[in-house]
Amino acid sequence: MAKEPHQSRVAILQLQVSKFWSDDLGLTLATIATAALVLVINPLQEAGLAGRIFFDLMMVILMITGSLTASHSRLTTITVVIAAIATAVVLGAGRVHPTPLVHQLGSILSTVTLLLYVYIVVLVMFRGGPVTWSRIQGGVCVYLLLGMAWASAYQFVEQRYPGSFQFVSFPADIDQMTSKLTYYSFGTLTTVGTDISAIRPFARALTIAEAVVGQLFPATFIGALVAMAMQSRAKP
């Protein structure tokens, strides 16, 4: 009998979380948080701007609740939670005891976690229902998350194989490296180009892959949304 009130509270919480994402508010907030990270926090982090932890925490909460709604698999939710916590712990440890191994592990975990975030947002975007403006925002969020994931992968390559990238001014610390490689990543994703160059083979391979994804993603995403809209209108 004692379990029934607890189960009732859990059911109510799950219903509220589901409504939050079914109204697509989750996609909007995830897009805003990601855009703030990419367009404001990362560029200014090089100058010592604080506040990134707030947006990181918002992303963690949004993606965990999104995984509860988008996937019926408990394994997916557990994987997202473990990856987010492990990434936060390792990155925090890198601040307290900065060592090459800890920084490399943090870059790997960041890449994996960001790709899991991409997976969660895609699941939410392409669930049943009409195509809304928030779903289009979700596509923007995925695009930004891909750029951030590649930036973390570039960071690992540079940490593991120093000199993989040629900088105009070499980053003095981990924050500057993150800022510079995020700039490089989005310059590559949008094929605009930057003043940073990939030198070593691993760095060049990642750069080519990101440039290809940057060209294919918008066309694929638009085509998928058009197909969803047509199916939605075709239903009586």
N, C-alpha and C positions, 0 to 999 in steps of 0.2 A: 504493500500500500504506500510505503514511503517513497517508492520510486516514481509513482504516478505524477506528483507535483513537479519533480525534477524533469521527467520526460515531457511534461506539458510546457515547462519553461524553455526547454531545448527546441521543441516544435515551434513555439512562438518566435523564438530568436531566428530559427531557420526561415520561417515565413517572412519575417521582416527583412532579412538579408536578401531573400529571393525577390521580394517586391522592390527593394532598392535597386537591384540589377535589372529586373524586368522593366522598370521604368527608364532604363538606360542612363540613370544618373551616375552609376558607377563608371560607365564608359567616359562620360563627360569629365568627371573628377580625375580619372586616370590620365586622360589626355592633357588636362590642365597641369597636373603635377609633373608629367613627363616633359611637357613643353617648357615649364619653368626650369626644370633641371638642365635641359639642353640649351635653352636660349638665354638664360640669366645666370643660374648658379654656376654651371661648369665654366663659362667664359670668365666670370669674375672671381672664381675660386683661386685662380692664379694670383690675384691681387690680395688674397687673404679674406675674401668674403665668407662670413659664417652663415649658417642657416640651412645647409644641405641636409642635415640630419632630419629636419622636419619633413622635407619632401620625400626622403628615403623611407621614413616611417609611414607616411601616408601611402606610398606605393606598396609597402609590405602589407598593410591592412587591407587595401583595396584588392590586391591580388589574392590574398588568402580568402576573403569573403567571396570574390569572384569564382574561385575554384570550388567553393561550397555550392554555388548556384549552377555553374556551367557544366560541371561533371558529376555524374552519379557514382564515380569511382572514388572510394575512400583512399585508394593508393595515390591518386593524383593529388588530392588535398594534402595528404601526409608528406608527399614528396615536395610540394611547394613550401610547406611550413618548415620542413627540415632544411631545405636549400636556403630559404630566406634567413633562418636563424644562424645556420653555419656561416653564411656569407657575412652577416653582421658581426659575429664573434671573431672571425678571422681578420676582417678589416679593422675591427677595434683593436685586436692584438697587434696588428701592424702599426697602429698609432703609438701604442705603448712600448712595444719592443720591435722596432723596425729592422727586419732582417730580409735578405733577398728571398729566402724560401717562403716566408710568411707573405711577402708581397706577391710572389708568383702564385701561391695558393689562393690568395684573395682575388687575383685577376681571373683565375680559372673559375672559381665559384661565382664571381660576378657575371661572367659570360653565361654560365649554365642557368643561373637564376633569371637573368634577363630573357633568355630564350624560353624559359618556363612561363614568364610573364607574357611573352608573345603568344604562346600556346593558349593561355587562359583567355586573353583578350579575343583571339580568333574564335574560340569556342562560344564566347558570349555574343560576338558579332553575328555569327552565322547560325544561331539557334532560330527556332520558328518565330514568325511574326513579321510585321511589315517593316520595310526599310525606312529608317528614320534618320534624322540629322545626327543623332547621337551615334548611330552605327558608322556613319561616315567619319565622325570624330574618332571612333575606335580604330578605323583604318589609319588615321594620322598617328594615333598612339602606337600602333604596331610598327609603322615606319620609323618613328623616333626610337622605339625600343631596339629595333634592329641596328640602328646606327650606334646606340650605346653599347650593345652587345659586341659589335665589331671593334669598338674603341677598347673595350676590356680585353678582347683577344689580341689586338695590336699591343696593348700594354704588356701582356704576358710575353709576347714574342720579343719585345724590346728588353724586358727584364731578364729573359732567359738567354737571349743572344744580343748583348749590347752592340749598338751600331747598326741595328737592322733598319733604323730610320735616320735620315739626315735632317737635323733641325737647323734653322737659322741661328737660334740661341738655345743651347742645350738646357733641358729642364733641370732646375736646381733641386727639386724635391718631388714627392709622389703626387702632390696636388697639381703642380705645374705639368707633370707628365700626363696626368689624366686630362687636364684642360687642353693641352696641345694635341693629344691623340684623338680626343673627341672632335676637335676642329678638323683634323685630318680625315676622320671617319666620315663626317657628314659632307666634307668636300668631295670625298670619293663616292659616297652613296648618291649624291646629286650630280656627279660627274662635272662639278664646277672646277675642282682642282685646288691645291693649296701650295704653300711655299715649303711644305715638308715632303720629302721623297722617300719612297721605299727602296732600300738598297739590297737587302739579303733575300734569297729565294722564298722563304716562308712569308716574309712581309709582302712580297710582290704577289704571291699566290692568294693571300687573303685579300689584297687590294683588288685583284681582278675579280674574285668571287663577289665582293661587295659591289663593285661597279655593275656587274651583271644583274645582281638582285635589285639594285637601285633602278635599273631600266625595266625589268620584268614586273616588279611588284605593282606599280601603279596600274599598268594595263590589266594584269590578272585581277587585281582588287576591283577595279571598275567593272570588268566583265562579270565577276561573281555577284556584285551588287545589282547589276542590271538583270541578271538571271533570277535573283531572289525577288526583285520587284515584279518581274513578269509572272513568276509563279504565284506571287501573292495576289495579283490582280486577276489571274485566271481562275482562282478558287471562287466558288459561288458564295 
